[in-house]
Amino acid sequence: MLSIRDLVKVYPGPVTALQGIQLDVPNGMFGLLGPNGAGKSTLMRIIAGLQEPTSGSVTLDGEDIIANPERVWDKLGYLPQDFGFYPHLTGRAMLAHLLRLKGVKAKGGMRRLCDGLLERVNLTFAAKRKVREYSGGMRQRLGIAQAIAGDPRILVVDEPTAGLDPEERLRFYHLLADLAQNRIVFLSTHIVEDVAVLCPFMAIIRNGLLVAQTSPREARAALEGTMFEGHVEHDALERLHAAHTVTQAMLFEGRTRVRIYAPDGDAPPAFQPSAATLEDAYLALMKTGADILPESKPPIEPVALPAEELAGGPV
């Protein structure tokens, strides 16, 4: 169990990045969802032992990460949002370099260890390619390979699917789901689909504050009967925004299709009830600031993901 208590981080200025975060993260996949600038990366760096908080505590299975980071370094794997590579090195050479920097012990030899990790992330075919020839998804998988060296107890991944195309994102989803079978995988993202597909439990952060801790399923259920959808003329969109909480407005076959959050059922006459999505719940929370989501504490044991959700079920 990863336990975070009263975590505060204040940068010079002062700028308060985290405001008393309290969170329990169990085994399995856990999603931290929030807009850019919400404090997610600051929280990830503190958990990874790379940054000290102003106050508060972070413990992993009872071990204090803040007070004794050296005791948990071998239990941590970290993939930051921006991961630097040397483009002239091959994938195998780059991975070996990263593992040496981390002080990873290779009992059977570094080449054997690297080849095993590359196979784990499905990069054996590209071991001899220059990193500059790797796609975005391949680079992320190379980053995961260094993060899982030593079989860490917790894997911290920060915005791992940003910039990936749909095929690479799906491949990465399956890799993360596999890695979460026997460890904590703490996923930070602003992409709602990442959490909807992967995470049985989640938290939402905004302006350094934890505003919800729930599950995607319960978040969708909390908005049952409050979402409506309909077409509007483009010149009526501004008036609709002024009168209702619009969660999405998109062009569909040349027409503007709008989804609104109407908890009192006061939708325009032409709008029809619509099943809520996790994106609806997230956007409604961001726009209204209201306490609209249930607070559901995750159990100690992980919950298996339904196969249909991992395959691309409802967001």
Sequence and secondary structure as in RCSB ss.txt:
>XXXX:A:sequence
MLSIRDLVKVYPGPVTALQGIQLDVPNGMFGLLGPNGAGKSTLMRIIAGLQEPTSGSVTLDGEDIIANPERVWDK
LGYLPQDFGFYPHLTGRAMLAHLLRLKGVKAKGGMRRLCDGLLERVNLTFAAKRKVREYSGGMRQRLGIAQAIAG
DPRILVVDEPTAGLDPEERLRFYHLLADLAQNRIVFLSTHIVEDVAVLCPFMAIIRNGLLVAQTSPREARAALEG
TMFEGHVEHDALERLHAAHTVTQAMLFEGRTRVRIYAPDGDAPPAFQPSAATLEDAYLALMKTGADILPESKPPI
EPVALPAEELAGGPV
>XXXX:A:secstr
 EEEEEEEEEETTTEEEEEEEEEEE SEEEEEE  TTSSHHHHHHHHTTSS  SEEEEEETTEETTT GGGTGGG
EEEE SS    TTSBHHHHHHHHHHHHT   TT HHHHHHHHHHHTT GGGTTSBGGG  HHHHHHHHHHHHTTT
  SEEEEESTTTT  HHHHHHHHHHHHHHTTSSEEEEEES HHHHHHH SEEEEEETTEEEEEE HHHHHHHTTT
 EEEEEE GGGHHHHHHHSEEEEEEEETTEEEEEEE TT    TT EE    HHHHHHHHHHH    S      S
S     HHHHTT   
